[in-house]
Amino acid sequence: MEVKLVSRSKNPFFNREEVEFVVEHEGEGTPNRVEVRRKLAALLNVSLDQVFIRKIETEYGVGQSKGVARVYSSKDVALQIEPDYLINRNLGDESKGAA
């Protein structure tokens, strides 16, 4: 699995960076959100708890997924802005992907 950045834009009003990315995963299923968050955090040189994935979409028959993530200046800022369901998807799934 390889993650590539497509675009990055700063949003100073929300203290975040908005990122579009592509995940190459030929011959594999849609990648796990935790794995993608880890790769994005490493690629952007930020802490894992600052990265919140909004969506990952996979086209049928193509070993590629497109996604959108938000990278906050801190976890506290993210927890104030992101909706609860996205916080649960991103932070609640860390225990599932840790195995």
N, C-alpha and C positions, 0 to 999 in steps of 0.2 A: 504494500500500500504506500502510495506517494501522494503527498499533499502539495499543491501548487497554489500560490496566491494569484488571483486574477486582478483584483483591485483593492485599494486601501484608501479610506478617506477619514479625515479627522472630523469629529463632531464636538467642538469645545463646549457647547451648551450642556451636553450630557457627560462631559469628561470621559469620552470614549472614542475608540477608532472602530469604524465599520469596515468589515473585511468580507470580500467575496472570494471563494476558493473552489478548487476542483480537486477531487480525490480520484486518483487512478487506482483501480482495483480489479484488473482483468482476471477473470477466472474465479473470482471470489464474490460473495454476497455484498450487500450494502454494509459499509463499515460501521463498526460500533462507535457511538457518539463519544465515549470516553477516550478511545484510541485517537479519534480525530482531534479532540480537544488537546490531548497530550502533544500531538504532532504540531498543531497550530501554536501552542504555547512555546514549544521549543523553537519553531521557525521564527516567531515574533519576539523571542527572548523575554517572555513575561511569565509570571506565575500562573499555574493552572487555574487557580480560583478567580482569575481576572477574565477568563475566556468563557463566553456564553454563546453556544451555537443556537441560532434562531431556527434554521431548517437545513435539512440535507435531502436532496431529491435525486433519485436514480432513475434513469431511463431504461426501459426494458431492453435487454439484449446488448447493452453497451456497458463495458467495464469502467464506467465513470460516473461519479456523482458530483452534483453542484451544490454548494451551500453558502450560507450567510452566517457570519458570526459577529459578535460585538466584543471588543476588548476594552475593558474599563480600566481606569487609573487605579482602582482598588476594589476589593470584594465588597466593601461596605457601600460604595457608590452603586455598584451593580444591584445589590440587594434592595436598595431604595427605589431603583428605576424599573428593573425587570419584573414582569408579572410572575405571580407565584408558580403557575404551571411551568414556566420556562426555568425558573430556579430549581424546581423539583426535577425536571428533565435533565438538567445539567449537573446539579450537585447531588441529587438523589440517586443518580445512576453510577456514581463513583464506586459504590460498594459492589454493584453488579459486575462491573468491568475489571475489578481488581483481582479476580480469580486467575 
